[in-house]
Amino acid sequence: MKKIALAITFLLSINVSPIGAENNSTNSSETRNVRYVKVPRFAQPLVEKWITEYAKTQPGVEFQIAKGSQQSSVNDLNVVFNNQEAPSQDFSHVVYFGKFAVLPITASGSEAAKVLEGKHLNSKKLKQLYFLDNELEEDAKKSSQFEDLVIYSGSNASSVATSFARNLGEESSNFRGKRIAGDDLFLNTAISKDPLGISFNALPNIFDLESRHVKSNLTIIGIDVKKSLEDSFSNKVTLDELISILENSNISEVAIEKIGVSYHSTDDDIKQFLNWIVTAGTQYNHEFGLLNLK
């Protein structure tokens, strides 16, 4: 009974769907033997592709994205980042399938874009721009052009904020500016409404996956790279060109983090799906804005 109580406590702690929807969803999943995958929105198109392609090989097994009223009280699989702590020992097993990259951005044509136009920020300048740090107070005074800019960072557990901060040797709690709850896609919305707003995001949220170009309402903030690569970290670059550069170069100003699937079940359907992901599913990484593991 004690183990059951602990399990129920854990499941309640990760369930974010309405109580009424949970019961309907759970009953439905039991009837159809649905496996649910909880995934950050920037990786959702990739996981949807997996589900579609895997169904062609295993039509008797159904996987779905866990969202809204469809979310079960148990997520069989969770897409997680390398920097995230497993919420329970039940989810301590992770299969990594790729990497994601995070770039600084602002809204196209905004006042912030004009302030940052032509600048190539190194790690020190990025820390001045995005974080509160007493050690940088003197340098910050010299960079008064940054003072009016408003930082928007994600506060959701699935936000790439921790990855961006950690790459610069900072804690996500140390961002200056405003925290945005919910999915990181809302960061794009926030800076589009604030002429002085700047943020950061994963490549699938920055690029249009169809055209392979930066979304028309966004601008990549320039970072300090050698002159031959400057166009590769601007709106001139295509998604595929940038992925190739990031896979073959070490750009210290760009946060790159492993992404994987954690699981608590060891049934054969889950095992076979995970095996398919690492043997066949990774071929879709580039299509959906993710980098391959070496």
Disulfide bonds with the S-S distance in Angstrom:
none
